Amino acid sequence: MTRLSTHDAIIIGAGPAGTSVALTLARRGWAVAIVEKRLFPRRKVCGEYISASNLALLDRLEIGDAWRASAGPQIRRVGFFSGNTRVEAAMPPARAGRCADDGFGRALGRDVLDTLLLQAACSAGAEIFQPFWPVAIDRDGDMQTVRIQASNVSDEHTMLRAPVIVAAHGSWEPGPLPSQLAKTSRPSDLLGFKAHFIGSSLATDLMPLLVFPGGYGGMVFADHGRLSISCCIRRDVLARLRGNRLPEQDGPKENGHLSAADAVCRHLMSSCRGVSDVLEGARLDGPWLAAGPIRPGIRACYERDIFRVGNAAGESHPIIAEGISMALQSGWLLASELGGAPTGQAGREAAGRRYEATWRGLFSTRVYAAAGIARLAFCPGGPALMRVAVRNLPQALTLGAHLSGKTRRVPGFG
Ligand SMILES: Cc1cc2nc3c(=O)[nH]c(=O)nc-3n(C[C@H](O)[C@H](O)[C@H](O)COP(=O)(O)OP(=O)(O)OC[C@H]3O[C@@H](n4cnc5c(N)ncnc54)[C@H](O)[C@@H]3O)c2cc1C
């Protein structure tokens, strides 16, 4: 059985990028459909920190107050934990927004944030198809049709038609859509891990960067006293850690090897003194999550008649914790271009070109800056060099936060 439904725009994926574009278009009176394959609330591999530069945008999306009420403490210091080194420096404040307290970023669990954004999109009139995923996109004159289904075995399909298709499905999962990236499996691939802990002793206003052999990560307090700890680790390093288990090591095992999450956790604790110190006496809240490989880089923002936002358009190494900002802001930028564009193919193409130019102007520097820092963290002797540099010049951490876009205003917000 097939159902047919026509909209002005179909958004694939309900992360911050998809809901930002959907909310903005729906508030402008567009008929919007969102297709999301997972049920919410769901947890996600992410450090969950959001820079203060997004607060005016969250207010415009009308979730600013809910975000302020739920998010964790203000992050006023940036840190660096590697080996036995622990260095701290001031987080540069963003220009204060509507409230005097708006100058510093905070973290909010993705189970909470993404649900908040999706509920707001639904209230604004977006039609939500969840859990559904697209199996094919076809051109149909000036329209495109997206065939979606609720499960792999179901022969019930829904056909969605719209002139505008937005890929907001992230970049970590391969699939049949032209906007999805091909699967990779290279030793240098970076796999993402994340967990929440309760009862940790990290200072509540500090967000340390973690640098350890084969990877990097971060820690920050999110909502409800949850410490969010996340990291990326090379595939080959993880394989070695799992295989090289010492006989006396206990822990969950898969096929005689240490589980990936257990290997990552032990590696973090043994290679970053700061991690083992703050996690002493803390308890895991829910399981470790894994995702990836991540796909840092800049991609086309508009290709084969599909617009891309968030990670689908481009991704910085999470070493700078700016992916949610880029997702929210790119969704807003695209919706602003589309909202004012004439209808028809020529209007969409012109909007696509303008959106891509603004995207590159706003985000390219942070993508390249993050790639440079990540390259240093991975090169032989890199972590040791970073330790010496940061110990001698802690202000480098403040400068790094500036360069990563944490204080940069979104165009159109004064
Ligand atoms: C270890 C780690 C730590 C990080 N820490 C931070 C941080 O502290 N701060 C920060 O700003 N960024 C951080 N990031 C980056 C951030 O998580 C991403 O950049 C951000 O989630 C991108 O948002 P998005 O909306 O583009 O995609 P996503 O958040 O990935 O959302 C995509 C959505 O699409 C859905 N989807 C996927 N495929 C399909 C499909 N075929 N059909 C339908 N739905 C689909 C998914 O279920 C998901 O809900 C981190 C990343 C990693 C790996």
The ligand as an SDF file (V2000), in Angstrom:
LIG
                    3D

 53 58  0  0  0  0  0  0  0  0999 V2000
   33.1010   12.2850   19.9360 C   0  0  0  0  0  0  0  0  0  0  0  0
   32.3350   13.4820   19.4460 C   0  0  0  0  0  0  0  0  0  0  0  0
   32.1390   14.5660   20.3000 C   0  0  0  0  0  0  0  0  0  0  0  0
   31.4470   15.7000   19.8510 C   0  0  0  0  0  0  0  0  0  0  0  0
   31.2630   16.7420   20.7100 N   0  0  0  0  0  0  0  0  0  0  0  0
   30.6340   17.8560   20.2920 C   0  0  0  0  0  0  0  0  0  0  0  0
   30.3990   18.9460   21.1760 C   0  0  0  0  0  0  0  0  0  0  0  0
   30.6980   18.8950   22.3680 O   0  0  0  0  0  0  0  0  0  0  0  0
   29.8140   20.0640   20.6830 N   0  0  0  0  0  0  0  0  0  0  0  0
   29.4510   20.1640   19.3730 C   0  0  0  0  0  0  0  0  0  0  0  0
   28.9590   21.2240   18.9610 O   0  0  0  0  0  0  0  0  0  0  0  0
   29.6090   19.1280   18.5160 N   0  0  0  0  0  0  0  0  0  0  0  0
   30.1810   17.9690   18.9380 C   0  0  0  0  0  0  0  0  0  0  0  0
   30.3200   16.9110   18.0890 N   0  0  0  0  0  0  0  0  0  0  0  0
   29.8170   17.0210   16.7040 C   0  0  0  0  0  0  0  0  0  0  0  0
   28.2910   16.9130   16.6490 C   0  0  0  0  0  0  0  0  0  0  0  0
   27.8610   15.7490   17.3200 O   0  0  0  0  0  0  0  0  0  0  0  0
   27.7950   16.8510   15.1900 C   0  0  0  0  0  0  0  0  0  0  0  0
   28.5190   17.7450   14.4020 O   0  0  0  0  0  0  0  0  0  0  0  0
   26.3150   17.1810   15.1090 C   0  0  0  0  0  0  0  0  0  0  0  0
   25.5570   16.1910   15.7610 O   0  0  0  0  0  0  0  0  0  0  0  0
   25.8590   17.2730   13.6510 C   0  0  0  0  0  0  0  0  0  0  0  0
   24.4780   17.5240   13.6250 O   0  0  0  0  0  0  0  0  0  0  0  0
   23.5960   17.0630   12.3590 P   0  0  0  0  0  0  0  0  0  0  0  0
   22.2160   17.5400   12.6410 O   0  0  0  0  0  0  0  0  0  0  0  0
   24.2620   17.4640   11.1050 O   0  0  0  0  0  0  0  0  0  0  0  0
   23.6640   15.4720   12.3700 O   0  0  0  0  0  0  0  0  0  0  0  0
   23.2690   14.4460   13.5100 P   0  0  0  0  0  0  0  0  0  0  0  0
   23.2850   15.0900   14.8360 O   0  0  0  0  0  0  0  0  0  0  0  0
   24.1410   13.2680   13.2560 O   0  0  0  0  0  0  0  0  0  0  0  0
   21.7500   14.0970   13.2080 O   0  0  0  0  0  0  0  0  0  0  0  0
   21.3870   13.3430   12.0870 C   0  0  0  0  0  0  0  0  0  0  0  0
   20.0010   12.7440   12.3370 C   0  0  0  0  0  0  0  0  0  0  0  0
   19.5930   12.0950   11.1300 O   0  0  0  0  0  0  0  0  0  0  0  0
   19.1150   10.7980   11.4190 C   0  0  0  0  0  0  0  0  0  0  0  0
   19.3870    9.9840   10.2350 N   0  0  0  0  0  0  0  0  0  0  0  0
   20.5840    9.4960    9.8230 C   0  0  0  0  0  0  0  0  0  0  0  0
   20.4330    8.8290    8.6780 N   0  0  0  0  0  0  0  0  0  0  0  0
   19.1180    8.8960    8.3480 C   0  0  0  0  0  0  0  0  0  0  0  0
   18.3370    8.3900    7.2840 C   0  0  0  0  0  0  0  0  0  0  0  0
   18.8930    7.6890    6.2890 N   0  0  0  0  0  0  0  0  0  0  0  0
   17.0000    8.6220    7.2830 N   0  0  0  0  0  0  0  0  0  0  0  0
   16.4140    9.3410    8.2970 C   0  0  0  0  0  0  0  0  0  0  0  0
   17.1080    9.8370    9.3410 N   0  0  0  0  0  0  0  0  0  0  0  0
   18.4480    9.6260    9.3580 C   0  0  0  0  0  0  0  0  0  0  0  0
   19.8830   10.3760   12.6580 C   0  0  0  0  0  0  0  0  0  0  0  0
   19.1490    9.3810   13.3750 O   0  0  0  0  0  0  0  0  0  0  0  0
   19.9950   11.6920   13.4220 C   0  0  0  0  0  0  0  0  0  0  0  0
   18.9030   11.9020   14.2840 O   0  0  0  0  0  0  0  0  0  0  0  0
   30.9720   15.7480   18.5150 C   0  0  0  0  0  0  0  0  0  0  0  0
   31.1540   14.6510   17.6700 C   0  0  0  0  0  0  0  0  0  0  0  0
   31.8280   13.5200   18.1370 C   0  0  0  0  0  0  0  0  0  0  0  0
   32.0340   12.3560   17.2130 C   0  0  0  0  0  0  0  0  0  0  0  0
  1  2  1  0
  2  3  1  0
  2 52  2  0
  3  4  2  0
  4  5  1  0
  4 50  1  0
  5  6  2  0
  6  7  1  0
  6 13  1  0
  7  8  2  0
  7  9  1  0
  9 10  1  0
 10 11  2  0
 10 12  1  0
 12 13  2  0
 13 14  1  0
 14 15  1  0
 14 50  1  0
 15 16  1  0
 16 17  1  0
 16 18  1  0
 18 19  1  0
 18 20  1  0
 20 21  1  0
 20 22  1  0
 22 23  1  0
 23 24  1  0
 24 25  2  0
 24 26  1  0
 24 27  1  0
 27 28  1  0
 28 29  2  0
 28 30  1  0
 28 31  1  0
 31 32  1  0
 32 33  1  0
 33 34  1  0
 33 48  1  0
 34 35  1  0
 35 36  1  0
 35 46  1  0
 36 37  1  0
 36 45  1  0
 37 38  2  0
 38 39  1  0
 39 40  1  0
 39 45  2  0
 40 41  1  0
 40 42  2  0
 42 43  1  0
 43 44  2  0
 44 45  1  0
 46 47  1  0
 46 48  1  0
 48 49  1  0
 50 51  2  0
 51 52  1  0
 52 53  1  0
M  END
$$$$
